[in-house]
Amino acid sequence: MDVYAADMVFAATDDKALNERITADAADAGAWCNVADDPHLGDFHVPAVHRTQGLVVGVGTEGKAPARASAIRDRIARWLASS
C-alpha cells in the first residue's frame, strides 16, 4: 500500500486484517489513520456533519457510536429545517 506520501489515511475495507496492516503502514509513515471498523485503533475520528447556508454542525461520539452521531445530526438537521 502506498501510504508513505500521505498525511492522513482512512482504513475502511471490509477486511479487518487489511485495515490493521493499513494502520501499521500509516504509523510507519508518520501519517494519521482513521480505522472504520475499530475506532480505538485509529488516531482520529470523523464527526457526522450537517452543512446548511451559513452553518456547519458536527456531532461526534469519540468513535464509540457513529450511528448515534448520525442520528443526532439528522435530528438537528430536521430541527433546523423546521425553524
Biopython code that builds the backbone (N, CA, C, O; Angstrom):
import numpy as np
from Bio.PDB.StructureBuilder import StructureBuilder

atoms = [
    (1, "MET", "N", (0.830, -1.179, 0.000)),
    (1, "MET", "CA", (0.000, 0.000, 0.000)),
    (1, "MET", "C", (0.873, 1.241, 0.000)),
    (1, "MET", "O", (1.934, 1.274, 0.623)),
    (2, "ASP", "N", (0.420, 2.238, -0.694)),
    (2, "ASP", "CA", (1.198, 3.459, -0.817)),
    (2, "ASP", "C", (0.635, 4.527, 0.112)),
    (2, "ASP", "O", (-0.141, 5.385, -0.309)),
    (3, "VAL", "N", (1.031, 4.465, 1.370)),
    (3, "VAL", "CA", (0.585, 5.468, 2.341)),
    (3, "VAL", "C", (1.713, 6.419, 2.697)),
    (3, "VAL", "O", (1.516, 7.348, 3.481)),
    (4, "TYR", "N", (2.892, 6.199, 2.131)),
    (4, "TYR", "CA", (4.069, 6.951, 2.556)),
    (4, "TYR", "C", (4.087, 8.394, 2.084)),
    (4, "TYR", "O", (4.871, 9.191, 2.598)),
    (5, "ALA", "N", (3.257, 8.751, 1.133)),
    (5, "ALA", "CA", (3.173, 10.146, 0.702)),
    (5, "ALA", "C", (1.979, 10.850, 1.343)),
    (5, "ALA", "O", (1.721, 12.019, 1.054)),
    (6, "ALA", "N", (1.251, 10.148, 2.208)),
    (6, "ALA", "CA", (0.014, 10.691, 2.789)),
    (6, "ALA", "C", (0.260, 11.250, 4.190)),
    (6, "ALA", "O", (1.129, 10.777, 4.923)),
    (7, "ASP", "N", (-0.518, 12.255, 4.538)),
    (7, "ASP", "CA", (-0.537, 12.773, 5.902)),
    (7, "ASP", "C", (-1.682, 12.160, 6.697)),
    (7, "ASP", "O", (-1.626, 12.073, 7.924)),
    (8, "MET", "N", (-2.721, 11.737, 5.981)),
    (8, "MET", "CA", (-3.924, 11.191, 6.598)),
    (8, "MET", "C", (-4.393, 9.992, 5.779)),
    (8, "MET", "O", (-4.450, 10.045, 4.550)),
    (9, "VAL", "N", (-4.729, 8.911, 6.483)),
    (9, "VAL", "CA", (-5.119, 7.661, 5.813)),
    (9, "VAL", "C", (-6.428, 7.176, 6.419)),
    (9, "VAL", "O", (-6.646, 7.296, 7.625)),
    (10, "PHE", "N", (-7.294, 6.630, 5.576)),
    (10, "PHE", "CA", (-8.530, 6.009, 6.041)),
    (10, "PHE", "C", (-8.451, 4.511, 5.746)),
    (10, "PHE", "O", (-8.335, 4.113, 4.587)),
    (11, "ALA", "N", (-8.513, 3.687, 6.781)),
    (11, "ALA", "CA", (-8.565, 2.239, 6.625)),
    (11, "ALA", "C", (-10.031, 1.848, 6.721)),
    (11, "ALA", "O", (-10.592, 1.775, 7.814)),
    (12, "ALA", "N", (-10.641, 1.600, 5.583)),
    (12, "ALA", "CA", (-12.089, 1.373, 5.550)),
    (12, "ALA", "C", (-12.448, 0.266, 4.569)),
    (12, "ALA", "O", (-13.297, 0.444, 3.695)),
    (13, "THR", "N", (-11.799, -0.867, 4.725)),
    (13, "THR", "CA", (-12.138, -2.008, 3.885)),
    (13, "THR", "C", (-13.041, -2.953, 4.682)),
    (13, "THR", "O", (-13.309, -2.718, 5.860)),
    (14, "ASP", "N", (-13.501, -4.007, 4.041)),
    (14, "ASP", "CA", (-14.308, -4.996, 4.754)),
    (14, "ASP", "C", (-13.443, -6.149, 5.270)),
    (14, "ASP", "O", (-13.954, -7.214, 5.617)),
    (15, "ASP", "N", (-12.122, -5.920, 5.316)),
    (15, "ASP", "CA", (-11.155, -6.930, 5.749)),
    (15, "ASP", "C", (-10.389, -6.401, 6.963)),
    (15, "ASP", "O", (-9.525, -5.535, 6.824)),
    (16, "LYS", "N", (-10.702, -6.918, 8.146)),
    (16, "LYS", "CA", (-10.099, -6.429, 9.392)),
    (16, "LYS", "C", (-8.575, -6.521, 9.374)),
    (16, "LYS", "O", (-7.892, -5.596, 9.814)),
    (17, "ALA", "N", (-8.039, -7.639, 8.864)),
    (17, "ALA", "CA", (-6.581, -7.803, 8.809)),
    (17, "ALA", "C", (-5.947, -6.761, 7.891)),
    (17, "ALA", "O", (-4.878, -6.232, 8.197)),
    (18, "LEU", "N", (-6.596, -6.465, 6.776)),
    (18, "LEU", "CA", (-6.089, -5.451, 5.859)),
    (18, "LEU", "C", (-6.131, -4.068, 6.520)),
    (18, "LEU", "O", (-5.183, -3.293, 6.396)),
    (19, "ASN", "N", (-7.222, -3.760, 7.216)),
    (19, "ASN", "CA", (-7.302, -2.479, 7.927)),
    (19, "ASN", "C", (-6.176, -2.353, 8.946)),
    (19, "ASN", "O", (-5.595, -1.279, 9.103)),
    (20, "GLU", "N", (-5.868, -3.443, 9.635)),
    (20, "GLU", "CA", (-4.775, -3.416, 10.613)),
    (20, "GLU", "C", (-3.433, -3.192, 9.929)),
    (20, "GLU", "O", (-2.578, -2.476, 10.451)),
    (21, "ARG", "N", (-3.245, -3.803, 8.760)),
    (21, "ARG", "CA", (-1.997, -3.601, 8.012)),
    (21, "ARG", "C", (-1.885, -2.167, 7.501)),
    (21, "ARG", "O", (-0.807, -1.574, 7.542)),
    (22, "ILE", "N", (-2.992, -1.612, 7.024)),
    (22, "ILE", "CA", (-3.003, -0.218, 6.576)),
    (22, "ILE", "C", (-2.651, 0.699, 7.747)),
    (22, "ILE", "O", (-1.883, 1.648, 7.593)),
    (23, "THR", "N", (-3.217, 0.409, 8.912)),
    (23, "THR", "CA", (-2.946, 1.211, 10.105)),
    (23, "THR", "C", (-1.476, 1.162, 10.476)),
    (23, "THR", "O", (-0.880, 2.191, 10.794)),
    (24, "ALA", "N", (-0.886, -0.025, 10.438)),
    (24, "ALA", "CA", (0.536, -0.167, 10.762)),
    (24, "ALA", "C", (1.405, 0.569, 9.745)),
    (24, "ALA", "O", (2.375, 1.228, 10.116)),
    (25, "ASP", "N", (1.057, 0.457, 8.458)),
    (25, "ASP", "CA", (1.815, 1.157, 7.422)),
    (25, "ASP", "C", (1.705, 2.675, 7.603)),
    (25, "ASP", "O", (2.684, 3.400, 7.426)),
    (26, "ALA", "N", (0.514, 3.143, 7.954)),
    (26, "ALA", "CA", (0.331, 4.577, 8.183)),
    (26, "ALA", "C", (1.183, 5.046, 9.361)),
    (26, "ALA", "O", (1.810, 6.104, 9.295)),
    (27, "ALA", "N", (1.205, 4.265, 10.428)),
    (27, "ALA", "CA", (2.023, 4.618, 11.593)),
    (27, "ALA", "C", (3.500, 4.666, 11.215)),
    (27, "ALA", "O", (4.213, 5.585, 11.616)),
    (28, "ASP", "N", (3.962, 3.679, 10.445)),
    (28, "ASP", "CA", (5.355, 3.658, 9.996)),
    (28, "ASP", "C", (5.689, 4.885, 9.153)),
    (28, "ASP", "O", (6.810, 5.391, 9.188)),
    (29, "ALA", "N", (4.692, 5.356, 8.390)),
    (29, "ALA", "CA", (4.901, 6.510, 7.513)),
    (29, "ALA", "C", (4.714, 7.835, 8.246)),
    (29, "ALA", "O", (4.978, 8.898, 7.683)),
    (30, "GLY", "N", (4.260, 7.777, 9.500)),
    (30, "GLY", "CA", (4.021, 9.004, 10.253)),
    (30, "GLY", "C", (2.723, 9.695, 9.886)),
    (30, "GLY", "O", (2.560, 10.889, 10.138)),
    (31, "ALA", "N", (1.798, 8.956, 9.293)),
    (31, "ALA", "CA", (0.506, 9.514, 8.886)),
    (31, "ALA", "C", (-0.557, 9.197, 9.930)),
    (31, "ALA", "O", (-0.510, 8.148, 10.573)),
    (32, "TRP", "N", (-1.496, 10.088, 10.093)),
    (32, "TRP", "CA", (-2.651, 9.829, 10.957)),
    (32, "TRP", "C", (-3.563, 8.851, 10.232)),
    (32, "TRP", "O", (-3.677, 8.881, 9.007)),
    (33, "CYS", "N", (-4.218, 7.976, 11.012)),
    (33, "CYS", "CA", (-5.070, 6.963, 10.393)),
    (33, "CYS", "C", (-6.416, 6.874, 11.115)),
    (33, "CYS", "O", (-6.476, 6.842, 12.344)),
    (34, "ASN", "N", (-7.484, 6.834, 10.330)),
    (34, "ASN", "CA", (-8.832, 6.580, 10.831)),
    (34, "ASN", "C", (-9.184, 5.153, 10.445)),
    (34, "ASN", "O", (-9.075, 4.776, 9.278)),
    (35, "VAL", "N", (-9.608, 4.355, 11.427)),
    (35, "VAL", "CA", (-9.928, 2.952, 11.167)),
    (35, "VAL", "C", (-11.437, 2.765, 11.325)),
    (35, "VAL", "O", (-11.973, 2.884, 12.427)),
    (36, "ALA", "N", (-12.108, 2.475, 10.228)),
    (36, "ALA", "CA", (-13.570, 2.438, 10.223)),
    (36, "ALA", "C", (-14.139, 1.356, 11.129)),
    (36, "ALA", "O", (-15.150, 1.585, 11.794)),
    (37, "ASP", "N", (-13.511, 0.173, 11.173)),
    (37, "ASP", "CA", (-14.102, -0.929, 11.924)),
    (37, "ASP", "C", (-13.558, -1.067, 13.347)),
    (37, "ASP", "O", (-13.992, -1.950, 14.087)),
    (38, "ASP", "N", (-12.613, -0.207, 13.737)),
    (38, "ASP", "CA", (-12.053, -0.259, 15.095)),
    (38, "ASP", "C", (-11.556, 1.128, 15.485)),
    (38, "ASP", "O", (-10.361, 1.406, 15.377)),
    (39, "PRO", "N", (-12.457, 2.007, 15.936)),
    (39, "PRO", "CA", (-12.081, 3.394, 16.185)),
    (39, "PRO", "C", (-10.953, 3.566, 17.193)),
    (39, "PRO", "O", (-10.234, 4.564, 17.142)),
    (40, "HIS", "N", (-10.784, 2.616, 18.107)),
    (40, "HIS", "CA", (-9.729, 2.751, 19.110)),
    (40, "HIS", "C", (-8.348, 2.498, 18.520)),
    (40, "HIS", "O", (-7.340, 2.902, 19.099)),
    (41, "LEU", "N", (-8.298, 1.839, 17.384)),
    (41, "LEU", "CA", (-7.039, 1.558, 16.724)),
    (41, "LEU", "C", (-6.510, 2.784, 15.977)),
    (41, "LEU", "O", (-5.307, 2.903, 15.748)),
    (42, "GLY", "N", (-7.398, 3.679, 15.604)),
    (42, "GLY", "CA", (-7.003, 4.844, 14.819)),
    (42, "GLY", "C", (-6.542, 6.023, 15.661)),
    (42, "GLY", "O", (-6.571, 5.991, 16.891)),
    (43, "ASP", "N", (-6.116, 7.064, 14.958)),
    (43, "ASP", "CA", (-5.594, 8.272, 15.585)),
    (43, "ASP", "C", (-6.627, 9.395, 15.689)),
    (43, "ASP", "O", (-6.453, 10.323, 16.478)),
    (44, "PHE", "N", (-7.690, 9.318, 14.904)),
    (44, "PHE", "CA", (-8.686, 10.384, 14.905)),
    (44, "PHE", "C", (-10.041, 9.827, 14.498)),
    (44, "PHE", "O", (-10.142, 8.735, 13.939)),
    (45, "HIS", "N", (-11.084, 10.605, 14.790)),
    (45, "HIS", "CA", (-12.458, 10.230, 14.454)),
    (45, "HIS", "C", (-13.046, 11.316, 13.562)),
    (45, "HIS", "O", (-12.633, 12.475, 13.619)),
    (46, "VAL", "N", (-13.996, 10.934, 12.756)),
    (46, "VAL", "CA", (-14.658, 11.867, 11.852)),
    (46, "VAL", "C", (-16.080, 12.088, 12.351)),
    (46, "VAL", "O", (-16.839, 11.130, 12.499)),
    (47, "PRO", "N", (-16.451, 13.342, 12.613)),
    (47, "PRO", "CA", (-17.807, 13.587, 13.102)),
    (47, "PRO", "C", (-18.847, 13.454, 11.984)),
    (47, "PRO", "O", (-18.523, 13.514, 10.798)),
    (48, "ALA", "N", (-20.092, 13.276, 12.396)),
    (48, "ALA", "CA", (-21.217, 13.356, 11.461)),
    (48, "ALA", "C", (-21.489, 14.842, 11.264)),
    (48, "ALA", "O", (-21.691, 15.568, 12.237)),
    (49, "VAL", "N", (-21.497, 15.299, 10.026)),
    (49, "VAL", "CA", (-21.563, 16.732, 9.735)),
    (49, "VAL", "C", (-22.813, 17.062, 8.933)),
    (49, "VAL", "O", (-23.201, 16.336, 8.018)),
    (50, "HIS", "N", (-23.433, 18.187, 9.304)),
    (50, "HIS", "CA", (-24.546, 18.754, 8.531)),
    (50, "HIS", "C", (-24.147, 20.174, 8.147)),
    (50, "HIS", "O", (-23.729, 20.969, 8.989)),
    (51, "ARG", "N", (-24.286, 20.474, 6.862)),
    (51, "ARG", "CA", (-23.971, 21.818, 6.371)),
    (51, "ARG", "C", (-25.223, 22.431, 5.769)),
    (51, "ARG", "O", (-25.937, 21.807, 4.985)),
    (52, "THR", "N", (-25.458, 23.648, 6.153)),
    (52, "THR", "CA", (-26.535, 24.416, 5.554)),
    (52, "THR", "C", (-26.008, 25.838, 5.395)),
    (52, "THR", "O", (-24.945, 26.164, 5.922)),
    (53, "GLN", "N", (-26.720, 26.665, 4.693)),
    (53, "GLN", "CA", (-26.231, 28.010, 4.405)),
    (53, "GLN", "C", (-25.840, 28.743, 5.688)),
    (53, "GLN", "O", (-26.678, 29.012, 6.548)),
    (54, "GLY", "N", (-24.550, 29.057, 5.797)),
    (54, "GLY", "CA", (-24.067, 29.835, 6.930)),
    (54, "GLY", "C", (-23.881, 29.061, 8.228)),
    (54, "GLY", "O", (-23.609, 29.671, 9.262)),
    (55, "LEU", "N", (-24.020, 27.726, 8.208)),
    (55, "LEU", "CA", (-23.925, 26.961, 9.446)),
    (55, "LEU", "C", (-23.385, 25.562, 9.168)),
    (55, "LEU", "O", (-23.785, 24.900, 8.210)),
    (56, "VAL", "N", (-22.467, 25.129, 10.027)),
    (56, "VAL", "CA", (-21.958, 23.765, 9.989)),
    (56, "VAL", "C", (-22.099, 23.191, 11.387)),
    (56, "VAL", "O", (-21.659, 23.801, 12.363)),
    (57, "VAL", "N", (-22.718, 22.007, 11.486)),
    (57, "VAL", "CA", (-22.907, 21.342, 12.771)),
    (57, "VAL", "C", (-22.211, 19.982, 12.689)),
    (57, "VAL", "O", (-22.435, 19.219, 11.749)),
    (58, "GLY", "N", (-21.370, 19.687, 13.675)),
    (58, "GLY", "CA", (-20.696, 18.393, 13.743)),
    (58, "GLY", "C", (-21.057, 17.691, 15.043)),
    (58, "GLY", "O", (-21.112, 18.316, 16.102)),
    (59, "VAL", "N", (-21.300, 16.393, 14.957)),
    (59, "VAL", "CA", (-21.628, 15.595, 16.135)),
    (59, "VAL", "C", (-20.671, 14.411, 16.168)),
    (59, "VAL", "O", (-20.547, 13.676, 15.189)),
    (60, "GLY", "N", (-19.992, 14.230, 17.308)),
    (60, "GLY", "CA", (-19.065, 13.124, 17.449)),
    (60, "GLY", "C", (-19.290, 12.369, 18.745)),
    (60, "GLY", "O", (-19.821, 12.911, 19.715)),
    (61, "THR", "N", (-18.879, 11.116, 18.747)),
    (61, "THR", "CA", (-19.022, 10.266, 19.934)),
    (61, "THR", "C", (-17.688, 9.602, 20.288)),
    (61, "THR", "O", (-17.665, 8.535, 20.901)),
    (62, "GLU", "N", (-16.583, 10.236, 19.900)),
    (62, "GLU", "CA", (-15.247, 9.674, 20.109)),
    (62, "GLU", "C", (-15.112, 8.303, 19.453)),
    (62, "GLU", "O", (-14.349, 7.457, 19.919)),
    (63, "GLY", "N", (-15.851, 8.091, 18.377)),
    (63, "GLY", "CA", (-15.790, 6.829, 17.656)),
    (63, "GLY", "C", (-16.571, 5.700, 18.283)),
    (63, "GLY", "O", (-16.582, 4.587, 17.758)),
    (64, "LYS", "N", (-17.232, 5.970, 19.408)),
    (64, "LYS", "CA", (-17.913, 4.891, 20.137)),
    (64, "LYS", "C", (-19.263, 4.524, 19.536)),
    (64, "LYS", "O", (-19.686, 3.373, 19.637)),
    (65, "ALA", "N", (-19.947, 5.479, 18.915)),
    (65, "ALA", "CA", (-21.288, 5.211, 18.399)),
    (65, "ALA", "C", (-21.556, 6.055, 17.157)),
    (65, "ALA", "O", (-22.350, 6.994, 17.217)),
    (66, "PRO", "N", (-20.913, 5.740, 16.034)),
    (66, "PRO", "CA", (-21.101, 6.564, 14.840)),
    (66, "PRO", "C", (-22.541, 6.606, 14.337)),
    (66, "PRO", "O", (-22.974, 7.630, 13.809)),
    (67, "ALA", "N", (-23.288, 5.517, 14.489)),
    (67, "ALA", "CA", (-24.691, 5.532, 14.055)),
    (67, "ALA", "C", (-25.500, 6.510, 14.908)),
    (67, "ALA", "O", (-26.387, 7.198, 14.404)),
    (68, "ARG", "N", (-25.190, 6.566, 16.189)),
    (68, "ARG", "CA", (-25.877, 7.511, 17.071)),
    (68, "ARG", "C", (-25.541, 8.953, 16.680)),
    (68, "ARG", "O", (-26.419, 9.816, 16.660)),
    (69, "ALA", "N", (-24.275, 9.206, 16.370)),
    (69, "ALA", "CA", (-23.879, 10.549, 15.944)),
    (69, "ALA", "C", (-24.640, 10.945, 14.686)),
    (69, "ALA", "O", (-25.108, 12.078, 14.574)),
    (70, "SER", "N", (-24.767, 10.022, 13.741)),
    (70, "SER", "CA", (-25.507, 10.312, 12.508)),
    (70, "SER", "C", (-26.976, 10.579, 12.795)),
    (70, "SER", "O", (-27.563, 11.485, 12.203)),
    (71, "ALA", "N", (-27.575, 9.810, 13.686)),
    (71, "ALA", "CA", (-28.987, 10.004, 14.023)),
    (71, "ALA", "C", (-29.199, 11.366, 14.688)),
    (71, "ALA", "O", (-30.172, 12.057, 14.386)),
    (72, "ILE", "N", (-28.307, 11.747, 15.577)),
    (72, "ILE", "CA", (-28.426, 13.056, 16.243)),
    (72, "ILE", "C", (-28.218, 14.174, 15.243)),
    (72, "ILE", "O", (-28.932, 15.176, 15.276)),
    (73, "ARG", "N", (-27.244, 14.014, 14.350)),
    (73, "ARG", "CA", (-27.036, 15.005, 13.291)),
    (73, "ARG", "C", (-28.299, 15.188, 12.460)),
    (73, "ARG", "O", (-28.688, 16.312, 12.144)),
    (74, "ASP", "N", (-28.938, 14.067, 12.107)),
    (74, "ASP", "CA", (-30.157, 14.134, 11.294)),
    (74, "ASP", "C", (-31.289, 14.820, 12.043)),
    (74, "ASP", "O", (-32.059, 15.575, 11.449)),
    (75, "ARG", "N", (-31.396, 14.564, 13.343)),
    (75, "ARG", "CA", (-32.436, 15.234, 14.149)),
    (75, "ARG", "C", (-32.182, 16.733, 14.189)),
    (75, "ARG", "O", (-33.122, 17.522, 14.083)),
    (76, "ILE", "N", (-30.923, 17.136, 14.343)),
    (76, "ILE", "CA", (-30.577, 18.564, 14.343)),
    (76, "ILE", "C", (-30.909, 19.177, 12.993)),
    (76, "ILE", "O", (-31.448, 20.281, 12.930)),
    (77, "ALA", "N", (-30.591, 18.469, 11.909)),
    (77, "ALA", "CA", (-30.871, 18.978, 10.559)),
    (77, "ALA", "C", (-32.373, 19.181, 10.350)),
    (77, "ALA", "O", (-32.797, 20.187, 9.782)),
    (78, "ARG", "N", (-33.172, 18.216, 10.812)),
    (78, "ARG", "CA", (-34.633, 18.373, 10.678)),
    (78, "ARG", "C", (-35.129, 19.546, 11.496)),
    (78, "ARG", "O", (-35.989, 20.302, 11.045)),
    (79, "TRP", "N", (-34.583, 19.706, 12.717)),
    (79, "TRP", "CA", (-34.982, 20.831, 13.571)),
    (79, "TRP", "C", (-34.613, 22.154, 12.911)),
    (79, "TRP", "O", (-35.409, 23.093, 12.923)),
    (80, "LEU", "N", (-33.418, 22.237, 12.336)),
    (80, "LEU", "CA", (-33.005, 23.463, 11.670)),
    (80, "LEU", "C", (-33.899, 23.777, 10.467)),
    (80, "LEU", "O", (-34.231, 24.936, 10.214)),
    (81, "ALA", "N", (-34.280, 22.741, 9.738)),
    (81, "ALA", "CA", (-35.139, 22.936, 8.563)),
    (81, "ALA", "C", (-36.525, 23.414, 8.942)),
    (81, "ALA", "O", (-37.182, 24.111, 8.169)),
    (82, "SER", "N", (-36.977, 23.037, 10.145)),
    (82, "SER", "CA", (-38.320, 23.423, 10.571)),
    (82, "SER", "C", (-38.342, 24.775, 11.286)),
    (82, "SER", "O", (-39.415, 25.318, 11.549)),
    (83, "SER", "N", (-37.185, 25.312, 11.597)),
    (83, "SER", "CA", (-37.104, 26.595, 12.330)),
    (83, "SER", "C", (-37.294, 27.776, 11.429)),
    (83, "SER", "O", (-37.254, 28.917, 11.890)),
]
sb = StructureBuilder()
sb.init_structure("model")
sb.init_model(0)
sb.init_chain("A")
sb.init_seg("    ")
for serial, (resi, resn, name, xyz) in enumerate(atoms, 1):
    if name == "N":
        sb.init_residue(resn, " ", resi, " ")
    sb.init_atom(name, np.array(xyz, "f"), 0.0, 1.0, " ", f" {name:<3s}", serial, name[0])
structure = sb.get_structure()
